[in-house]
Amino acid sequence: MSQVYVLYCEVPHGTWGMAVAAQCPDAYRKEIAIDLQALTHQDAALPQLNTSDVTKVFGMGFCIVVLFFLVGRGVGEVLRLIRRG
């Protein structure tokens, strides 16, 4: 089984501004091993989606966003009229 090694720099927050990885001191360098099989595993792919269900969910979400937009505009207009009233 082959592995991929990832080298990263674990520095406390705010220690450096925009430091590059080559500037990481040895004390903060960490390495983790990831199985290559876990990265290329095909059984974990997305399941087949039913297009009608996806369309219903998208339509419902879109209607809710438009509804909140219109309610927000209406509330804004009422507040504007009260302020200028």
Secondary structure, DSSP 8 states (H G I E B T S, - for coil): --EEEEEEE---TTS-SS--GGG--GGGEEEEEEEHHHHS-STTS-----HHHHHHHHHHHHHHHHHHHHHHHHHHHHHHHHHH-
